[in-house]
Every structure is written in structure tokens, then in C-alpha cells.
Amino acid sequence: MLITMSNIKIFEDRKIRTAWNADSEEWYFSVVDVIAVLTDSPRPRKYWNALKTKLAQEGSELSHNVGQLKMQSSDGKYYETDVLDTKGILRLIHPIIKTAIYR
């Protein structure tokens, strides 16, 4: 996978790390960053781990489509980060919103 450009998107004053794949012409988004924005969870990484486990148990294909890319964290270092393409992120939003509605 050839990543030619990475960028940070801002949504409601919160950062979402992204990467562009020029070969497939797709954006990839940090799952934890998207979850942090959507849920206001103080621990988005833990939220994602629980959701990922639940999705895998339900047989969701979403859990199989997660990739990992090295992305820069707030400490300036690069770490493997779970990412989804645009279609995957849109599928991820559905269970999060569904959970929020029934609270």
C-alpha cells in the first residue's frame, strides 16, 4: 500500500488522523479518532476494543476490514493504528449511533 499523503481532518475542533492511498485512491481514517469524536468517550481505545470484539462475535465483516497504518500520535511518535477506508468508517458509524440512540 503506497501512502503518499497523510493529513489531519478537523471535526468539531477534534482531530481525525487520515492517510491517502494513491494506488487505490482512497482515504483511510483512524478508527480511534472517529470513535472519540462520535462518542465523547474518555477512553476511545477501550471503546473500540469492546466494539471490535462485539462485531467479531456477531460475524460482522467490518471487523475483518480493519487495517493498520503507522500514524503519528500526540507524543510525536508513529504507532500502528487501526484504520478503515471511507466505506468502512460509514459502516462503523451505524452501530455507534444505534447504541447512542438507545441510551
Residue pairs with C-beta under 8 A, 6 or more apart in sequence:
1 21
1 23
1 24
1 67
1 69
2 21
2 22
2 23
3 19
3 20
3 21
3 22
3 28
3 69
4 20
4 21
4 22
5 19
5 20
5 22
6 17
6 18
6 19
6 20
6 71
6 72
7 18
7 19
7 20
8 15
8 16
8 17
8 18
9 15
9 16
9 18
9 29
10 16
11 37
12 37
14 33
14 36
14 37
15 33
16 29
16 30
16 33
16 34
16 37
17 29
17 30
17 33
17 71
17 72
17 81
18 27
18 28
18 29
18 30
19 27
19 28
19 69
19 71
19 83
20 26
20 27
20 28
21 27
21 28
24 85
26 85
26 86
27 85
27 86
28 67
28 69
28 83
28 84
28 85
29 83
29 84
29 85
29 86
29 89
30 71
30 81
30 82
30 83
31 48
31 66
31 81
31 82
31 83
31 84
31 89
31 92
32 44
32 45
32 48
32 81
32 82
33 44
34 89
34 92
34 93
35 41
35 44
35 47
35 48
35 51
35 92
35 96
36 44
38 93
38 96
38 97
38 100
39 47
39 96
39 100
41 47
48 82
51 95
51 96
52 63
52 66
52 82
54 95
55 62
55 63
55 95
56 63
62 84
62 88
62 91
62 92
65 84
65 85
65 88
66 82
66 83
66 84
66 88
67 82
67 83
67 84
68 80
68 81
68 82
68 83
69 80
69 81
69 83
70 78
70 79
70 80
70 81
71 78
71 79
71 81
71 83
72 78
73 79
73 81
84 91
84 92
